[in-house]
Amino acid sequence: MPGVEVAGVATHDWVADPLAGETWPMHRTGFLANHLAVMQSAHGNVLFAGSDIANGWGGFIDGAIESGMEAALEAVSLAAARPALQERVLQEPALR
């Protein structure tokens, strides 16, 4: 844009980051076929979502959105199966 001056830039070296070691998931051949369903499944009342466990577009915002939508639908399904939880969802504006 004409007249705009960049005052600063922030970056992070994800490949050198000891907790990340890369920039997006790089699974070995067969990893998702063997483990994706378990990684996506509910663990008690805890549901997981994110681009790294999406059915498609892993590592991208599209995968995060897809995975989040799937987890939200599963949460609604779980709430519908539990009347006490369903009542709480109906009463809490933040949960609607």
C-alpha positions in Angstrom: 0.0 0.0 0.0 1.4 3.4 -0.9 2.6 5.4 2.1 2.7 2.4 4.5 5.9 1.8 6.4 6.5 -1.6 8.1 7.6 -0.8 11.7 8.5 -4.3 12.7 8.1 -8.0 12.1 7.8 -10.9 14.6 8.7 -14.4 13.6 9.4 -17.8 15.2 11.6 -20.6 14.1 9.2 -23.5 14.6 11.6 -26.1 13.1 14.2 -25.2 15.8 11.6 -25.0 18.6 12.2 -28.0 20.9 8.5 -28.5 21.6 7.4 -28.3 17.9 10.3 -29.4 15.7 8.3 -28.7 12.6 5.7 -26.4 11.1 2.8 -28.8 10.4 2.1 -32.4 11.0 4.4 -34.8 9.1 3.0 -38.2 9.8 4.6 -41.4 8.6 2.9 -43.5 6.1 0.0 -45.4 7.7 0.0 -43.3 10.9 -3.4 -41.7 10.2 -4.9 -44.9 8.9 -3.9 -46.6 12.2 -4.4 -43.8 14.7 -6.6 -41.0 13.5 -9.9 -42.5 14.7 -8.5 -42.9 18.3 -7.0 -39.4 18.2 -10.4 -37.9 17.2 -12.5 -39.9 19.7 -13.9 -38.5 22.9 -12.1 -39.4 26.1 -14.8 -39.2 28.7 -16.2 -35.7 28.6 -13.1 -34.3 26.8 -13.3 -33.8 23.0 -10.3 -32.9 20.9 -10.3 -30.7 17.8 -7.6 -29.1 15.7 -6.0 -29.0 12.3 -3.6 -31.8 13.2 -6.4 -34.3 13.7 -8.7 -33.1 10.9 -10.0 -35.5 8.3 -8.8 -33.1 5.6 -6.5 -30.2 5.2 -4.3 -31.2 8.2 -2.1 -28.4 9.4 -4.3 -25.7 7.8 -7.1 -23.4 9.1 -9.5 -25.3 6.9 -8.7 -28.5 8.8 -9.1 -26.7 12.2 -12.5 -25.4 11.2 -13.6 -28.8 10.0 -12.4 -30.5 13.1 -13.9 -27.9 15.4 -17.3 -28.3 13.7 -17.1 -32.1 14.0 -16.3 -31.7 17.8 -19.1 -29.2 18.3 -21.6 -31.6 16.6 -20.3 -34.4 18.8 -20.6 -32.2 21.9 -24.3 -31.4 21.0 -24.9 -35.1 20.6 -23.4 -36.0 23.9 -25.4 -33.2 25.6 -28.6 -34.5 24.1 -27.9 -37.9 25.5 -27.6 -36.4 29.0 -30.7 -34.6 30.2 -28.9 -32.8 33.1 -26.2 -31.5 30.7 -28.8 -30.5 28.2 -30.6 -28.5 30.8 -27.4 -26.7 31.7 -26.7 -25.9 28.0 -30.1 -24.4 27.7 -29.7 -22.2 30.8 -26.2 -20.9 30.0 -26.2 -18.2 27.3 -22.5 -18.7 26.7 -23.1 -22.4 25.9 -25.9 -21.8 23.3 
